[in-house]
Amino acid sequence: MPILHLIIVALIQGITEFLPVSSSGHLILLPNLTGMEDQGQAIDVAVHVGTLGAVILYFRSDVKRALSGVPKVLRRQIDDQNAWLALCLIIATIPVIIAGLLLKLSGFDDALRSVAVVGWATLIFGIILYWADQSGSEEKRAESWSMKDALVMGLAQMLALIPGTSRSGVTITAARRLGYARPDAARLAMLMSIPTIAASGVLLGAGVAMDMNGALARDAAIAAVFAFGAALIALALMMRLLKSVSFTPYVIYRIALGITLLWIAYT
């Protein structure tokens, strides 16, 4: 695959994976505007690995805390904040894993990957994000994450299986509606992305590992590196901006992207 194509795909995936703007919407828009071919499942796995590395690095202290709490959760010894964080992440991840497996086994996931579906999801869930962001209070902090809120956010994350919804966007929407401050809503959404992206990577990776060759491995490595860098920069900028800016700029962008995708779909 041409290096430029790899870099473009990696940058798009890296920048949009954690911003509430739908990475799938951008990846579908790319071939429609440029005529480029689909990058394939191996590159999809590679860019997911790159973005996963970025979010783990950025939230490394929270990741370390959650990992240290996992053994206590397995022993049913929830007696500190680390174990509580691990438990809430597990609760928040279970719904999307079950729904994702059912969707994959049914084969219905391919039916959702149309420009029209992505366009409508990008537009509608962007408007819902605006409503939740403007109406939600700012009274809760990430440290007060409850099992109930984790379950609600986990159920919301299931909607991200609809291409165009945006995994980060829908979980942030749920968190803002539950009353979490903007930076805390984004922080919880990003932490939830770690087990979700990891599970998705394992599921997709199992299907491409046997077909990997030298050239494809090189392409995958290049894509992963660029996706990692782009995701880390985008994530750092978003978390910094959320201290003083609402999610409205992302909503405006989503509405414009959704309208563009619908125009492509119906013309």
Secondary structure as the mmCIF struct_conf table of DSSP 4:
data_model
#
loop_
_struct_conf.conf_type_id
_struct_conf.id
_struct_conf.beg_label_comp_id
_struct_conf.beg_label_asym_id
_struct_conf.beg_label_seq_id
_struct_conf.end_label_comp_id
_struct_conf.end_label_asym_id
_struct_conf.end_label_seq_id
HELX_RH_AL_P HELX_RH_AL_P1 ILE A 3 THR A 16
TURN_TY1_P TURN_TY1_P1 GLU A 17 VAL A 21
HELX_RH_AL_P HELX_RH_AL_P2 SER A 23 THR A 34
HELX_LH_PP_P HELX_LH_PP_P1 MET A 36 ASP A 38
HELX_RH_AL_P HELX_RH_AL_P3 GLN A 41 TYR A 58
TURN_TY1_P TURN_TY1_P2 PHE A 59 PHE A 59
HELX_RH_AL_P HELX_RH_AL_P4 ARG A 60 LEU A 74
TURN_TY1_P TURN_TY1_P3 ARG A 75 ARG A 76
BEND BEND1 ASP A 80 ASP A 80
HELX_RH_AL_P HELX_RH_AL_P5 GLN A 81 SER A 106
TURN_TY1_P TURN_TY1_P4 GLY A 107 ASP A 109
HELX_RH_3T_P HELX_RH_3T_P1 ASP A 110 LEU A 112
BEND BEND2 SER A 114 SER A 114
HELX_RH_AL_P HELX_RH_AL_P6 VAL A 115 SER A 135
BEND BEND3 GLY A 136 GLY A 136
BEND BEND4 GLU A 138 GLU A 138
STRN STRN1 LYS A 140 LYS A 140
HELX_RH_3T_P HELX_RH_3T_P2 ALA A 142 SER A 144
HELX_RH_AL_P HELX_RH_AL_P7 MET A 147 GLN A 157
HELX_RH_3T_P HELX_RH_3T_P3 MET A 158 LEU A 161
BEND BEND5 ILE A 162 ILE A 162
TURN_TY1_P TURN_TY1_P5 PRO A 163 GLY A 164
BEND BEND6 THR A 165 THR A 165
HELX_RH_AL_P HELX_RH_AL_P8 ARG A 167 ARG A 177
TURN_TY1_P TURN_TY1_P6 LEU A 178 GLY A 179
STRN STRN2 TYR A 180 TYR A 180
HELX_RH_AL_P HELX_RH_AL_P9 ARG A 182 VAL A 208
HELX_RH_3T_P HELX_RH_3T_P4 ALA A 209 ASP A 211
HELX_RH_AL_P HELX_RH_AL_P10 GLY A 214 LEU A 241
TURN_TY1_P TURN_TY1_P7 LEU A 242 SER A 244
BEND BEND7 PHE A 247 PHE A 247
HELX_RH_AL_P HELX_RH_AL_P11 THR A 248 TYR A 266
#
